[in-house]
């Protein structure tokens, strides 16, 4: 890979008891590109983006609170609280310049919270296989019921059973079993407390549809062509609602396009950022 950069792991020390020391990795230099993973995974879902995009950007991938190698929850949370964690993380890492922010699925909910509440911290926005609207009453209740079951069984298996069959394009299960196995392991390794806490947070998340028109930064909405959770039609509606929004539909991919067809996702991100960010904000390839 031309200019591929070494990936460095970090753990931040909290600046106060209210802030969490998040585990994170970074690679490359230049404008910070911060990628937020989805539920219930960790930063490793960005492995293909970090290696490819790091020859132009400083690619930063934190484990969100309770996920991967970051500390767990001590009480209820919300999508806005998880977004506040990201701001605290950026402050602790002394990243004050506006960042390119990307979010996958639940990470997209968090990214939209940041775009609505901390717009000055963003230079561009990448929304990947995610939604702007709140859950329907039925969908929210299904999440709450699943959270209750997880608490009762103290097991990640209900989430694996409920989510894994819906995450990928049909061909991915046959042609890329290693990716399916990786995601299954990530889900199994996530603590039951994190699973139930985040399910409740997602069920209670606000509707961000009305906020889309106020997003002023360039925004790319990426969606898997076969995503049943956040389908292409919904992604197109999000992009149309954002003044500088564009959409890219990724073929041969479902809800985890970044893993299923990373070459297409990386090419879309490169093309979009090359056309919208000034050249001086990007590192030249080496």
C-alpha positions in Angstrom: 0.0 0.0 0.0 1.5 3.4 -1.0 2.4 5.4 2.0 0.9 3.0 4.5 1.5 4.1 8.0 2.1 2.2 11.2 -0.9 1.8 13.5 -0.2 3.0 17.1 -2.4 2.0 20.1 -3.1 4.4 22.9 -5.0 4.7 26.2 -5.8 8.1 27.5 -5.7 9.0 31.1 -8.9 10.8 32.1 -8.6 14.5 33.0 -11.4 14.1 35.6 -13.4 11.3 37.2 -16.3 12.2 34.9 -14.3 11.4 31.8 -13.5 7.9 30.6 -10.0 6.8 29.5 -10.8 5.5 26.0 -8.6 3.1 24.1 -7.8 4.2 20.6 -5.5 3.6 17.7 -4.1 6.1 15.1 -2.1 6.0 11.9 -0.8 8.7 9.6 -0.6 12.4 9.9 -2.6 15.4 8.6 -6.2 16.3 9.2 -7.6 14.1 11.9 -10.2 11.6 10.6 -12.0 10.2 13.6 -14.1 7.0 13.0 -16.7 5.8 15.4 -17.7 2.2 15.3 -21.2 0.7 15.6 -23.0 -1.5 18.1 -21.8 -3.8 19.5 -18.3 -3.8 17.9 -15.0 -2.0 18.5 -12.5 0.1 16.6 -11.1 -2.9 14.7 -14.1 -2.7 12.3 -12.1 0.2 10.7 -9.0 -1.9 10.0 -9.3 -1.5 6.2 -10.0 2.2 6.4 -7.2 2.9 8.8 -4.5 1.2 6.7 -5.8 2.8 3.4 -6.7 6.3 4.5 -3.7 6.9 6.7 -1.5 7.9 3.8 -3.5 11.1 3.6 -5.0 11.6 7.0 -4.4 11.1 10.7 -6.9 8.2 11.1 -8.1 7.9 14.7 -10.3 5.0 15.8 -11.5 5.0 19.5 -13.2 2.2 21.3 -16.4 3.7 22.6 -17.3 3.5 26.2 -17.9 -0.1 27.2 -16.6 -1.5 23.9 -13.3 -3.2 23.1 -10.6 -2.2 25.5 -12.3 1.0 26.9 -13.7 0.9 30.4 -17.3 -0.1 30.9 -20.5 1.6 32.1 -21.3 2.5 35.7 -24.9 3.5 35.0 -27.3 4.4 32.2 -26.1 6.3 29.2 -27.5 8.1 26.1 -26.4 8.8 22.6 -25.6 12.4 23.6 -23.6 11.2 26.6 -21.5 9.0 24.2 -21.1 12.0 22.0 -19.8 14.0 25.0 -17.3 11.2 25.5 -15.9 11.8 22.0 -15.6 15.6 22.8 -13.8 14.8 26.0 -11.6 12.3 24.1 -10.6 15.0 21.5 -9.9 17.5 24.3 -7.7 15.0 26.2 -5.9 14.1 23.0 -5.3 17.9 22.4 -7.2 17.8 19.0 -8.7 21.2 18.8 -8.8 21.6 15.0 -12.0 20.6 13.3 -12.0 16.9 12.4 -13.4 14.7 9.7 -15.9 12.6 11.7 -17.2 9.3 10.5 -19.8 7.1 12.2 -21.1 3.6 11.4 -24.6 2.6 12.6 -24.7 3.6 16.3 -21.5 5.6 15.6 -23.6 7.5 13.1 -26.1 8.4 15.7 -23.3 9.7 17.8 -21.8 11.6 14.9 -25.2 13.3 14.2 -25.4 14.3 17.9 -22.0 15.9 17.6 -23.0 17.6 14.3 -26.0 19.1 16.0 -24.4 20.1 19.3 -20.7 20.7 18.5 -20.7 21.9 14.8 -17.6 23.9 15.3 -15.6 20.7 15.9 -16.3 19.2 12.4 -14.6 19.8 9.1 -16.6 17.1 7.2 -19.0 14.3 8.1 -19.2 10.7 7.0 -22.4 8.8 7.8 -22.1 5.1 7.1 -25.0 2.6 7.2 -26.9 4.7 9.7 -30.2 6.5 10.3 -31.2 10.0 11.3 -34.7 9.2 12.5 -35.6 7.9 15.9 -36.9 4.3 16.4 -40.5 3.6 15.8 -42.5 2.7 19.0 -42.3 -0.9 18.0 -38.6 -0.9 17.2 -37.8 0.9 20.5 -39.9 -1.6 22.4 -38.0 -4.5 20.7 -34.7 -3.0 21.8 -36.0 -2.7 25.4 -37.3 -6.2 25.4 -33.9 -7.5 24.1 -32.1 -5.5 26.8 -34.3 -7.0 29.5 -33.5 -10.5 28.2 -29.8 -9.8 28.1 -29.9 -8.6 31.7 -31.8 -11.7 32.7 -29.6 -14.2 30.9 -26.3 -12.3 31.4 -25.3 -13.4 27.9 -24.4 -11.8 24.6 -26.1 -14.6 22.7 -29.5 -12.9 22.3 -27.8 -10.1 20.4 -25.8 -12.5 18.2 -28.9 -14.4 17.4 -30.9 -11.2 16.7 -28.4 -9.1 14.8 -25.9 -11.3 13.0 -28.4 -12.7 10.4 -29.3 -9.1 9.4 -25.9 -7.5 9.2 -24.5 -8.6 5.9 -25.4 -9.0 2.3 -26.4 -12.6 1.5 -23.2 -13.2 -0.5 -21.0 -12.1 2.4 -22.1 -15.1 4.5 -20.9 -17.4 1.7 -18.0 -15.6 0.2 -16.4 -13.9 3.3 -17.0 -16.2 6.3 -13.9 -14.8 8.0 -15.6 -11.3 8.2 -18.8 -12.9 9.6 -16.7 -14.8 12.2 -14.8 -11.7 13.2 -18.1 -9.8 13.8 -19.6 -12.7 15.6 -16.6 -12.8 18.0 -16.8 -9.0 18.5 -20.4 -9.3 19.5 -19.7 -12.3 21.8 -16.9 -10.5 23.5 -19.0 -7.4 24.3 -20.2 -7.4 27.9 -23.9 -8.0 28.6 -24.0 -4.7 30.6 -22.7 -2.8 27.5 -25.2 -4.5 25.3 -28.3 -3.7 27.4 -27.1 -0.2 28.2 -26.6 0.7 24.6 -29.8 -0.9 23.5 -31.7 1.3 25.9 -29.7 4.4 24.8 -30.6 3.7 21.1 -34.2 3.1 21.9 -34.4 6.5 23.6 -32.3 8.5 21.1 -33.7 11.7 19.7 -34.9 12.1 16.1 -32.2 14.1 14.3 -34.1 14.5 11.0 -34.8 18.2 11.7 -31.2 18.8 12.4 -30.0 17.7 9.0 -30.8 21.0 7.2 -28.5 22.8 9.7 -25.4 20.6 9.0 -23.1 23.0 7.1 -20.1 20.8 6.5 -19.6 18.5 3.5 -21.3 15.2 4.3 -21.0 11.9 2.6 -23.7 9.3 3.3 -22.5 5.8 2.5 -24.8 2.8 2.5 -24.6 -0.9 1.5 -26.8 -1.7 -1.5 -28.3 -4.6 0.5 -28.5 -3.0 3.9 -31.9 -4.0 5.5 -31.4 -2.0 8.7 -30.6 1.5 7.1 -31.6 1.0 3.5 -30.4 3.0 0.5 -33.6 4.9 0.2 -33.3 6.3 3.7 -29.6 7.2 3.0 -30.6 9.1 0.0 -33.2 11.0 2.0 -30.6 11.9 4.6 -28.2 13.2 1.9 -31.0 15.3 0.2 -31.8 16.9 3.6 -28.2 18.1 4.2 -27.2 21.2 2.2 -23.9 19.8 1.2 -24.8 16.1 1.3 -24.0 13.4 -1.2 -24.7 9.7 -1.2 -22.7 6.7 -2.3 -24.3 3.2 -2.5 -21.8 0.4 -2.1 -22.4 -2.7 -4.1 -22.1 -6.2 -2.6 -22.6 -4.9 0.9 -25.1 -4.9 3.6 -25.0 -3.0 7.0 -21.3 -3.3 7.4 -20.1 -2.0 4.1 -16.7 -0.9 5.6 -15.9 -4.6 6.1 -17.8 -6.2 3.2 -16.5 -4.0 0.4 -13.8 -1.8 1.9 -12.2 -1.0 -1.5 -15.4 0.7 -2.6 -15.9 2.5 0.7 -12.3 3.8 0.8 -12.5 5.0 -2.8 -15.7 6.8 -2.1 -14.2 8.5 1.0 -11.0 9.5 -0.9 -12.9 10.9 -3.8 -15.3 12.9 -1.6 -12.6 14.4 0.7 -10.4 15.2 -2.3 -13.2 17.2 -3.8 -14.3 19.0 -0.7 -11.3 19.7 1.5 -8.5 22.1 0.6 -5.3 20.4 -0.5 -3.3 22.1 2.2 -5.3 20.2 4.9 -4.3 16.8 3.6 -0.9 15.1 3.8 0.7 14.4 0.4 1.2 10.7 -0.3 4.8 9.4 0.0 
